């Protein structure tokens, strides 16, 4: 029977700065990323995987804190199976890189050249190909590549790269190259959104995405891949090891007090996660997003509130009145009606909000800006 079970992940980006968070919360998030290798090791043990493929960008930069390097080595040593690392564009390999200074455990195999090499494990029934980024970019590595076929051996590859992006500076790979590669499974890294199990020719491949989001460009459920083949049938299962998720929630506050509308819209169990709440609908004036974020703080690890409401139609009813407020509204309404785009109208609405705040001696609140 031909069978193999693989744990595949990439793009941990340990030691990310988390500049949008307070120093205290940023330190918490860095510690949570540092805990990912330990979680990967525990999953590998629990699932009894045959090998682990780590497809680059385990670190966020060329250097790493000593605690991070030490924890990575300790965690990988706990895995009772071979582990393969293919450095990416963030943690690329050089003689002075963190990887060159690490005392990696004997079960860890590091690709350190920008040419494809392989490690053979005939007793385990697999061969693992791979290559490293040795700079911040990489030439295409799969051009004219074809794996050697050996009976009873799975051909696997662990590599950082980007598919269907011919102009990419990060080892661009075509589906044609994958189909002609002679590989059974191609374990990719670099793209932070999971692809699921894909197929080109007889080769299966996937991008696992990042296992832990680091910003609102990495929202949603983040996972690692468990890939299994049995008698020619391939399956992929995703497993969550993330400490927190980034999520976005849109709330209509028309004719409703904003705090109440948000509270009614919140899903269960948000306290560990990081949310961006976008207010939509109609409002009579500026929404104090800073105060709302303070009132909501207990519900989240971190929360941002953005005001994207439109001014109520009856706001413009003051147009034409012979007062300072009326003259202001008349002038702004003329500009609003003449605006040629929705973006221009939004800017005029923001100016009206600022004007209202000034006329009423209230705090000016900037719209569309992260807290």
C-alpha positions as CSV (number, residue, x, y, z in Angstrom):
1,X,0.0,0.0,0.0
2,X,1.4,3.5,-1.0
3,X,0.7,5.9,1.8
4,X,2.2,9.2,3.2
5,X,1.0,11.9,5.6
6,X,2.5,15.4,5.5
7,X,2.3,18.5,7.7
8,X,2.8,21.5,5.4
9,X,2.9,25.2,6.5
10,X,4.8,28.4,5.7
11,X,4.8,32.1,6.3
12,X,4.9,32.2,10.1
13,X,6.8,35.6,10.0
14,X,8.0,35.3,13.5
15,X,9.3,38.6,15.0
16,X,6.9,40.7,13.0
17,X,6.8,44.2,14.6
18,X,3.0,44.7,14.8
19,X,3.5,48.4,14.5
20,X,-0.3,49.2,14.5
21,X,-0.6,47.9,18.0
22,X,0.5,49.4,21.3
23,X,4.0,48.2,22.5
24,X,2.4,45.9,25.1
25,X,0.0,44.2,22.7
26,X,2.7,44.0,20.0
27,X,4.9,42.1,22.4
28,X,2.0,39.7,23.2
29,X,1.5,39.1,19.5
30,X,5.2,38.5,18.9
31,X,5.1,35.9,21.7
32,X,2.1,34.2,20.1
33,X,3.9,33.9,16.8
34,X,6.9,32.5,18.6
35,X,4.7,29.8,20.0
36,X,3.7,28.6,16.5
37,X,6.6,26.1,16.1
38,X,5.6,24.4,19.4
39,X,2.1,24.1,18.1
40,X,3.3,22.7,14.8
41,X,5.4,20.1,16.7
42,X,2.5,19.1,18.9
43,X,0.3,18.6,15.8
44,X,3.0,16.6,14.0
45,X,3.2,14.3,17.0
46,X,-0.6,14.0,17.5
47,X,-1.2,13.2,13.8
48,X,1.8,10.9,13.5
49,X,2.9,12.6,10.3
50,X,5.7,11.1,8.1
51,X,7.4,14.5,7.5
52,X,7.0,18.2,7.9
53,X,7.5,20.7,5.1
54,X,8.2,24.3,6.0
55,X,8.1,26.4,2.8
56,X,9.8,29.6,3.8
57,X,9.3,32.9,5.6
58,X,9.4,31.3,9.0
59,X,11.0,34.6,10.1
60,X,9.9,38.1,9.2
61,X,13.4,39.4,8.4
62,X,17.1,38.6,8.0
63,X,17.7,38.7,11.8
64,X,15.7,37.2,14.6
65,X,15.6,37.5,18.4
66,X,17.7,34.8,20.2
67,X,14.5,33.6,21.9
68,X,12.9,33.0,18.6
69,X,15.7,31.0,17.1
70,X,16.0,28.9,20.3
71,X,12.3,28.2,20.5
72,X,12.3,27.2,16.8
73,X,15.1,24.7,17.4
74,X,13.5,23.3,20.6
75,X,10.2,22.8,18.9
76,X,11.5,21.1,15.8
77,X,13.6,18.8,17.9
78,X,10.4,17.4,19.4
79,X,9.1,16.2,16.1
80,X,9.8,12.4,15.6
81,X,10.0,12.8,11.8
82,X,12.1,14.6,9.2
83,X,11.6,18.3,8.9
84,X,12.5,20.3,5.7
85,X,13.0,24.1,5.6
86,X,13.1,26.1,2.3
87,X,14.0,29.7,3.2
88,X,11.9,32.4,1.5
89,X,12.3,36.0,0.5
90,X,12.0,37.3,4.1
91,X,14.3,34.7,5.8
92,X,16.6,34.1,2.8
93,X,19.7,32.1,3.4
94,X,23.2,33.5,3.5
95,X,26.4,32.6,5.4
96,X,25.5,35.3,7.9
97,X,21.7,34.5,8.2
98,X,20.0,33.2,11.3
99,X,19.8,29.7,9.8
100,X,23.6,29.6,9.3
101,X,24.0,30.4,13.1
102,X,21.4,28.0,14.4
103,X,22.2,24.6,15.8
104,X,19.4,22.8,14.0
105,X,18.4,19.4,15.3
106,X,19.5,16.2,13.4
107,X,16.0,15.7,12.1
108,X,15.9,19.0,10.3
109,X,17.1,19.4,6.7
110,X,17.8,22.9,5.5
111,X,17.9,23.8,1.8
112,X,20.6,26.5,1.5
113,X,21.3,26.9,-2.2
114,X,19.3,28.7,-5.0
115,X,19.3,25.5,-7.1
116,X,17.1,22.5,-6.6
117,X,18.6,19.7,-4.5
118,X,17.1,16.7,-2.8
119,X,17.3,14.4,0.2
120,X,16.5,10.7,-0.2
121,X,14.7,8.6,2.4
122,X,14.3,5.2,0.7
123,X,13.5,3.5,4.0
124,X,10.6,5.9,4.5
125,X,9.5,5.9,0.8
126,X,10.0,9.5,-0.2
127,X,12.4,11.9,-1.7
128,X,12.2,15.7,-0.9
129,X,13.4,18.3,-3.4
130,X,13.8,21.9,-2.5
131,X,15.8,25.2,-2.8
132,X,16.4,28.3,-0.8
133,X,16.0,32.0,-1.6
134,X,19.5,33.4,-1.1
135,X,18.4,37.0,-1.6
136,X,15.2,39.0,-1.4
137,X,14.1,37.6,-4.7
138,X,14.6,34.5,-6.8
139,X,14.8,33.5,-10.4
140,X,12.3,30.8,-11.6
141,X,13.5,27.5,-10.2
142,X,11.2,25.0,-11.8
143,X,12.2,25.8,-15.4
144,X,13.1,22.5,-17.2
145,X,12.9,20.7,-13.8
146,X,11.8,17.1,-13.8
147,X,12.0,14.8,-10.7
148,X,13.7,11.4,-11.0
149,X,11.1,8.6,-10.8
150,X,11.9,5.7,-8.4
151,X,9.5,2.9,-7.8
152,X,7.9,3.0,-4.4
153,X,9.1,6.6,-3.7
154,X,7.0,9.7,-3.4
155,X,8.5,12.7,-5.1
156,X,7.9,15.8,-2.9
157,X,9.1,19.4,-3.1
158,X,9.3,22.1,-0.4
159,X,9.9,25.6,-1.9
160,X,8.9,29.2,-1.6
161,X,7.3,30.6,-4.7
162,X,4.3,32.1,-6.5
163,X,2.1,30.4,-9.1
164,X,0.5,32.0,-12.1
165,X,2.4,35.3,-11.7
166,X,4.9,35.3,-14.5
167,X,6.2,38.8,-13.6
168,X,6.8,37.9,-10.0
169,X,10.3,38.4,-8.5
170,X,9.6,35.5,-6.1
171,X,10.3,32.2,-8.0
172,X,7.4,32.4,-10.4
173,X,6.0,29.0,-11.2
174,X,3.6,28.1,-14.0
175,X,1.0,25.3,-13.8
176,X,2.7,23.9,-16.9
177,X,5.9,23.5,-15.0
178,X,4.1,21.9,-12.1
179,X,2.4,19.4,-14.5
180,X,5.8,18.5,-16.1
181,X,7.7,18.3,-12.8
182,X,7.3,14.7,-12.1
183,X,6.4,15.6,-8.5
184,X,3.6,13.9,-6.5
185,X,3.2,16.9,-4.2
186,X,4.6,20.5,-4.3
187,X,4.5,22.3,-0.9
188,X,4.6,26.0,-1.6
189,X,4.9,29.2,0.5
190,X,4.7,32.9,0.0
191,X,1.0,33.6,-0.7
192,X,-0.8,34.2,2.6
193,X,-4.2,33.0,1.5
194,X,-4.7,29.3,1.5
195,X,-5.3,27.7,-1.9
196,X,-6.7,24.3,-1.0
197,X,-5.4,21.2,-2.7
198,X,-4.8,22.0,-6.4
199,X,-3.7,19.7,-9.3
200,X,-1.7,20.2,-12.5
201,X,-1.1,17.0,-14.5
202,X,-0.4,14.3,-11.9
203,X,1.0,16.7,-9.4
204,X,-0.9,18.0,-6.4
205,X,0.2,21.3,-4.9
206,X,-1.0,23.9,-2.4
207,X,-0.3,27.2,-0.7
208,X,-1.2,26.7,3.0
209,X,-1.4,30.5,3.6
210,X,-0.1,32.0,6.8
211,X,-1.0,30.1,10.0
212,X,-1.6,33.3,12.0
213,X,-2.9,36.6,10.6
214,X,-0.9,39.8,11.3
215,X,-3.1,42.5,9.9
216,X,-6.4,43.3,8.2
217,X,-4.9,42.2,4.9
218,X,-4.8,38.7,6.4
219,X,-8.3,38.3,7.7
220,X,-10.3,35.2,8.5
221,X,-9.5,31.7,9.6
222,X,-5.8,30.8,9.3
223,X,-4.7,27.2,9.3
224,X,-2.0,24.7,8.5
225,X,-2.3,21.8,6.0
226,X,-2.4,18.1,6.7
227,X,-1.9,16.4,3.3
228,X,-2.4,12.6,3.0
229,X,-2.0,10.2,0.1
230,X,-3.3,6.6,0.2
231,X,-3.2,4.4,-2.9
232,X,-3.3,7.3,-5.3
233,X,-6.0,9.3,-3.5
234,X,-4.9,12.7,-2.1
235,X,-6.7,14.6,0.6
236,X,-6.1,17.9,2.4
237,X,-7.3,18.8,5.9
238,X,-6.8,22.2,7.5
239,X,-6.1,22.6,11.2
240,X,-6.3,25.9,13.2
241,X,-3.3,26.6,15.4
242,X,-3.7,30.4,15.4
243,X,-4.1,32.3,18.7
244,X,-6.2,35.1,17.2
245,X,-7.9,36.0,14.0
246,X,-8.4,39.4,12.2
247,X,-12.0,40.1,11.3
248,X,-14.1,42.9,9.8
249,X,-17.7,43.6,10.7
250,X,-20.0,46.0,8.8
251,X,-22.8,47.5,10.9
252,X,-25.7,49.7,9.6
253,X,-26.4,52.4,12.2
254,X,-29.3,54.1,10.4
255,X,-31.8,55.3,13.1
256,X,-29.9,53.4,15.7
257,X,-27.5,54.4,18.5
258,X,-24.1,53.2,17.2
259,X,-22.9,51.4,20.3
260,X,-26.2,49.4,20.6
261,X,-26.2,48.6,16.8
262,X,-22.6,47.2,17.1
263,X,-23.4,45.2,20.3
264,X,-26.4,43.6,18.6
265,X,-24.3,42.7,15.5
266,X,-21.4,41.1,17.3
267,X,-20.9,37.4,17.0
268,X,-20.0,35.2,20.0
269,X,-16.5,34.8,21.3
270,X,-14.7,37.9,19.9
271,X,-12.6,38.6,23.0
272,X,-9.4,37.0,21.7
273,X,-9.7,38.5,18.2
274,X,-8.8,41.8,16.4
275,X,-11.7,43.5,14.7
276,X,-12.3,46.4,12.3
277,X,-15.9,47.6,12.6
278,X,-17.1,49.7,9.7
279,X,-20.2,51.9,10.2
280,X,-22.5,52.2,7.3
281,X,-26.0,53.7,6.7
282,X,-27.0,57.3,7.5
283,X,-26.0,59.5,10.4
284,X,-26.8,63.1,11.4
285,X,-23.2,64.1,11.9
286,X,-19.8,62.9,13.0
287,X,-19.6,59.6,14.8
288,X,-17.1,59.6,17.7
289,X,-15.2,56.5,16.6
290,X,-12.5,56.9,19.2
291,X,-15.1,56.9,22.0
292,X,-16.8,53.9,20.5
293,X,-13.5,51.9,20.3
294,X,-13.0,52.7,24.0
295,X,-16.5,51.5,24.9
296,X,-16.0,48.3,22.9
297,X,-12.5,47.5,24.2
298,X,-13.6,44.8,26.6
299,X,-15.1,42.7,23.7
300,X,-11.8,42.4,21.8
301,X,-8.1,42.1,22.0
302,X,-8.0,45.1,19.8
303,X,-10.7,47.0,17.9
304,X,-10.8,49.8,15.3
305,X,-14.0,51.7,14.3
306,X,-14.3,53.4,11.0
307,X,-17.1,55.8,10.0
308,X,-18.3,55.2,6.5
309,X,-21.8,56.5,7.0
310,X,-23.6,59.0,4.7
311,X,-25.2,62.1,5.9
312,X,-28.9,61.9,6.3
313,X,-30.9,63.6,3.5
314,X,-32.6,66.0,5.9
315,X,-29.2,67.4,6.9
316,X,-29.4,69.4,3.6
317,X,-32.8,70.9,4.6
318,X,-30.9,73.7,6.3
319,X,-29.8,74.9,2.9
320,X,-30.9,78.4,2.0
321,X,-31.6,79.7,5.5
322,X,-30.1,83.2,6.1
323,X,-27.7,82.1,8.9
324,X,-24.1,81.2,9.0
325,X,-25.1,77.6,9.2
326,X,-27.5,78.0,6.3
327,X,-24.9,79.7,4.1
328,X,-22.4,77.0,4.9
329,X,-24.9,74.2,3.9
330,X,-25.9,76.1,0.7
331,X,-22.3,76.4,-0.5
332,X,-21.5,72.7,0.4
333,X,-24.7,71.5,-1.2
334,X,-23.8,73.2,-4.5
335,X,-20.4,71.5,-4.4
336,X,-22.0,68.1,-3.5
337,X,-24.5,68.3,-6.4
338,X,-21.7,69.2,-8.8
339,X,-19.4,66.5,-7.7
340,X,-18.6,64.0,-10.5
341,X,-17.7,61.0,-8.5
342,X,-18.7,59.2,-5.3
343,X,-15.3,59.8,-3.9
344,X,-15.7,63.5,-4.4
345,X,-19.1,63.4,-2.7
346,X,-17.6,61.5,0.3
347,X,-14.9,64.2,0.7
348,X,-17.6,66.9,0.7
349,X,-19.6,65.0,3.3
350,X,-16.5,64.8,5.4
351,X,-16.0,68.6,5.1
352,X,-19.6,69.0,6.2
353,X,-18.9,66.9,9.3
354,X,-15.9,69.0,10.2
355,X,-18.0,72.1,9.6
356,X,-20.8,70.9,11.8
357,X,-18.3,70.0,14.5
358,X,-16.8,73.5,14.3
359,X,-20.2,75.3,14.4
360,X,-21.3,73.2,17.4
361,X,-17.9,73.5,19.1
362,X,-17.5,69.7,19.1
363,X,-14.4,67.6,18.6
364,X,-13.4,67.2,14.9
365,X,-13.4,63.5,14.1
366,X,-11.5,62.3,11.0
367,X,-13.3,59.7,8.9
368,X,-11.8,56.7,7.2
369,X,-8.7,56.7,9.4
370,X,-7.5,53.7,11.4
371,X,-7.3,54.4,15.1
